[in-house]
Amino acid sequence: MKKYVLLSTFLCLSFLAFSQSTTLLDFNENRLQKQKTAMTILGTWAIGNIAAGSILASRQEGEAKYFNQMNAGWNAFNLVIAGFGYYGVMRADAAALDMYGSIQEQYKIQKILLFNAGLDVGYMLGGAYLIERSKNTTDNPERLKGFGKSIILQGGFLFAFDLITYFTLAADNDQLQFLLNSDGVGISWKF
């Protein structure tokens, strides 16, 4: 009886493990789709900020004008990044990557996102510095304060964007590990 229970348990676990498995091609296509979605989100944020910032800056004065100017200017750069990122994803061939290349690509993008999240914290600190500096200057303090608030907003968005994108991609690391183990390198069972 114990043999049948163990055999049944083993077969059920094997079925669950293999029913959730995917091919390396599926994994790479999924990663590229997630990257494309991320670049679409970044591009949409950028276009919205450029449009709103340009319109509002032309209609406002003082701190609000500078806030909107910076939003538009900052997001011109974001739009370029999103465009190049989207173009790169569209040109990528999911079938061209072997296991090693897939691992490299998966972890390369994750490292870039974490590095960018660190830069985003720096942007927010820089924005806070500009706001603080605006309190001690007579040389257009409204500009410093408006720019500072915008940089904090943009840095905060990018921080959230980079971390969410990182965690979305990192959620598939176990799947990559399973593919690696099922590719003849070894098999491991986690309980």
DRENKOL-496753 format. One record per residue (C-alpha): residue number from 1; x, y, z. Coordinates in steps of 0.001 Angstrom, whole numbers, plus 524288, in hexadecimal, padded with zeros to 5 digits. Example, Ala and Ser with C-alpha at 12.3 -4.5 7.8 and 13.67 -1.06 7.14 Angstrom:
<nodes>
- n, east, north, up
- 1, 8300C, 7EE6C, 81E78;
- 2, 83566, 7FBDC, 81BE4;
</nodes>
This chain:
<nodes>
- n, east, north, up
- 1, 80000, 80000, 80000;
- 2, 80B00, 80971, 80362;
- 3, 81119, 806EB, 7F60D;
- 4, 8048E, 80AFF, 7EF3C;
- 5, 8034A, 81747, 7F76C;
- 6, 8115A, 81B0B, 7F4A5;
- 7, 80FF1, 817D3, 7E641;
- 8, 80328, 81F80, 7E552;
- 9, 8093B, 82B16, 7EC68;
- 10, 81511, 82ABE, 7E380;
- 11, 80C9C, 82A0C, 7D748;
- 12, 803F6, 8354A, 7DBE8;
- 13, 80FB0, 83DC5, 7DF10;
- 14, 815E8, 83A51, 7D20C;
- 15, 8095D, 83DC4, 7CAEA;
- 16, 80875, 84AD1, 7D202;
- 17, 8169D, 84DFB, 7CF37;
- 18, 815A8, 84A9D, 7C0DB;
- 19, 80827, 8508F, 7BEDC;
- 20, 80DA8, 85DA6, 7C32A;
- 21, 819D8, 85C4C, 7BB17;
- 22, 81C49, 863E2, 7AECF;
- 23, 82639, 863D7, 7A418;
- 24, 831BD, 86CF6, 7A347;
- 25, 82B61, 87389, 79795;
- 26, 81EE9, 875F3, 79F7B;
- 27, 82705, 87B76, 7AA94;
- 28, 82E42, 884F1, 7A1A9;
- 29, 821D8, 8891A, 79A9D;
- 30, 81B69, 88BBF, 7A7C6;
- 31, 82712, 893D0, 7AC5F;
- 32, 82723, 89BCB, 79FDE;
- 33, 81884, 89E20, 7A0F9;
- 34, 81A41, 8A318, 7AEDD;
- 35, 82527, 8AC1F, 7AA67;
- 36, 81CB4, 8B11D, 79F32;
- 37, 811A0, 8B3DF, 7A8AE;
- 38, 81B03, 8BB1B, 7B1B0;
- 39, 82009, 8C399, 7A68D;
- 40, 81204, 8C669, 7A265;
- 41, 80ECC, 8CADF, 7B03C;
- 42, 81AF1, 8D372, 7B0CD;
- 43, 817FE, 8D935, 7A368;
- 44, 809DA, 8DBF1, 7A6FD;
- 45, 80E1C, 8E2AA, 7B394;
- 46, 817E1, 8EAAD, 7ABCF;
- 47, 80E36, 8EEDB, 7A14F;
- 48, 80415, 8F294, 7AB81;
- 49, 80DF0, 8FAAE, 7B31E;
- 50, 8133E, 90150, 7A6F1;
- 51, 8059A, 9050A, 7A263;
- 52, 80064, 9094A, 7AF99;
- 53, 80D1B, 90FDA, 7B393;
- 54, 80E1C, 91798, 7A6EE;
- 55, 7FFFB, 91C35, 7A74D;
- 56, 7FFE4, 91F76, 7B5C4;
- 57, 80D2B, 92632, 7B596;
- 58, 8085E, 92F84, 7AB18;
- 59, 7FC76, 93310, 7B359;
- 60, 8028A, 93469, 7C0C5;
- 61, 80C3B, 93D09, 7C7C6;
- 62, 8165D, 93B5A, 7D273;
- 63, 818D1, 92E71, 7D917;
- 64, 80DE5, 9274A, 7D1BC;
- 65, 81388, 92B9C, 7C4A6;
- 66, 820F7, 9264E, 7C804;
- 67, 81B1C, 919CE, 7CD8F;
- 68, 81441, 91724, 7C0A5;
- 69, 81FFA, 91B2C, 7B881;
- 70, 82867, 9113C, 7BF86;
- 71, 81DFA, 906BF, 7BE1A;
- 72, 81DD9, 908E2, 7AF67;
- 73, 82CA5, 909A1, 7AE2B;
- 74, 82F6E, 8FDE3, 7B6DD;
- 75, 825D9, 8F594, 7AF60;
- 76, 82B9E, 8F8E8, 7A236;
- 77, 83733, 8F111, 7A711;
- 78, 82E3B, 8E646, 7AC45;
- 79, 827A2, 8E581, 79EFE;
- 80, 834BF, 8E36F, 7984B;
- 81, 83820, 8D894, 7A203;
- 82, 82AD4, 8D22C, 7A01D;
- 83, 82C27, 8D31E, 79156;
- 84, 83995, 8CCE7, 790EF;
- 85, 83560, 8C2A6, 79AD0;
- 86, 82935, 8BF25, 79318;
- 87, 830E8, 8BEBD, 78664;
- 88, 83AF5, 8B5B5, 78C93;
- 89, 83080, 8AC7C, 79194;
- 90, 829CC, 8AC2B, 78454;
- 91, 83693, 8A897, 77DC0;
- 92, 839F2, 89DFE, 787AB;
- 93, 83862, 88FF3, 78342;
- 94, 833A2, 8875A, 78E56;
- 95, 83751, 87B1D, 786BD;
- 96, 8456C, 87F72, 78509;
- 97, 848CE, 87E43, 79370;
- 98, 84E1A, 871D1, 79947;
- 99, 84D84, 86F14, 7A7D5;
- 100, 859BA, 87700, 7AAD0;
- 101, 85500, 88291, 7A2C2;
- 102, 847AD, 881F7, 7A937;
- 103, 84DC2, 8823D, 7B6BB;
- 104, 8566D, 88D99, 7B2E1;
- 105, 84B19, 89577, 7AD6B;
- 106, 84236, 8929D, 7B904;
- 107, 84C15, 896F1, 7C31F;
- 108, 851BD, 8A21D, 7BB12;
- 109, 844AC, 8A918, 7BA5A;
- 110, 84259, 8A6A4, 7C8D6;
- 111, 84F88, 8AC92, 7CC59;
- 112, 84CB0, 8B870, 7C3CF;
- 113, 83F8A, 8BA69, 7CA72;
- 114, 84572, 8B9A8, 7D816;
- 115, 85054, 8C30C, 7D446;
- 116, 84628, 8CC5E, 7CEB5;
- 117, 83E3B, 8CB76, 7DB47;
- 118, 84A59, 8D030, 7E27E;
- 119, 84BB3, 8DB75, 7D8E9;
- 120, 83D62, 8DEB8, 7DB11;
- 121, 83FE0, 8E074, 7E98E;
- 122, 84AE0, 8E9B0, 7E5D3;
- 123, 841AA, 8F16D, 7DD14;
- 124, 837F1, 8F2F3, 7E83B;
- 125, 842B7, 8F76A, 7F166;
- 126, 84733, 9011D, 7E71A;
- 127, 83958, 9064F, 7E606;
- 128, 83894, 907BE, 7F4C6;
- 129, 8458A, 90F13, 7F468;
- 130, 84021, 9189D, 7EA4E;
- 131, 8342B, 91B2B, 7F2B8;
- 132, 83CA4, 91D88, 7FEA0;
- 133, 845C7, 92645, 7F6DA;
- 134, 83A32, 92E4C, 7F215;
- 135, 83816, 932B8, 80023;
- 136, 8457D, 93926, 800D3;
- 137, 846BE, 94030, 7F3E6;
- 138, 84161, 94C3E, 7ED92;
- 139, 8454A, 947A5, 7DFFA;
- 140, 83843, 94254, 7DAFF;
- 141, 83452, 939AF, 7E678;
- 142, 82784, 93628, 7DFA1;
- 143, 82F1A, 92F6B, 7D4DC;
- 144, 83722, 9276E, 7DE7A;
- 145, 82B06, 92384, 7E618;
- 146, 82323, 92012, 7D9E4;
- 147, 82E48, 91850, 7D3FC;
- 148, 830C9, 9118A, 7E0FD;
- 149, 822A5, 90D49, 7E28D;
- 150, 8225D, 90830, 7D4A7;
- 151, 82EF4, 90081, 7D65F;
- 152, 82991, 8FA50, 7E2CF;
- 153, 81D23, 8F686, 7DB82;
- 154, 82476, 8F103, 7CFDC;
- 155, 82E62, 8EA03, 7D863;
- 156, 82360, 8E425, 7E07D;
- 157, 81C68, 8DF34, 7D465;
- 158, 828E1, 8D971, 7CED7;
- 159, 82C37, 8D328, 7DBE7;
- 160, 81EF3, 8CC6D, 7DC64;
- 161, 81FBA, 8C906, 7CDE2;
- 162, 82D4C, 8C306, 7CEF7;
- 163, 82A11, 8BB13, 7DB1C;
- 164, 81D0D, 8B627, 7D5E3;
- 165, 82381, 8B25E, 7C90E;
- 166, 82E95, 8ABC9, 7D07D;
- 167, 82550, 8A3C1, 7D8E9;
- 168, 81CE0, 8A05C, 7CD26;
- 169, 828B6, 89AD0, 7C611;
- 170, 82EBB, 894B4, 7D238;
- 171, 82223, 88D24, 7D495;
- 172, 82668, 8846A, 7C944;
- 173, 833CD, 8814A, 7CEE3;
- 174, 82EA8, 87475, 7D4A0;
- 175, 82991, 870BE, 7C74E;
- 176, 836FA, 87352, 7C195;
- 177, 83CF8, 86B13, 7CC6F;
- 178, 83398, 86007, 7C91C;
- 179, 83741, 860EC, 7BAC1;
- 180, 8458E, 860DE, 7BE5D;
- 181, 843EC, 854BC, 7C6C7;
- 182, 83BA7, 84DB9, 7BCA9;
- 183, 84595, 850D6, 7B214;
- 184, 84E61, 845D7, 7B69D;
- 185, 855D5, 84DB0, 7C0B8;
- 186, 84EF4, 84764, 7CC44;
- 187, 84219, 845C2, 7D31E;
- 188, 83E59, 84B8B, 7E002;
- 189, 831CF, 849F9, 7E7C2;
- 190, 82D15, 8547E, 7F0E1;
- 191, 8237E, 8511A, 7FB98;
</nodes>
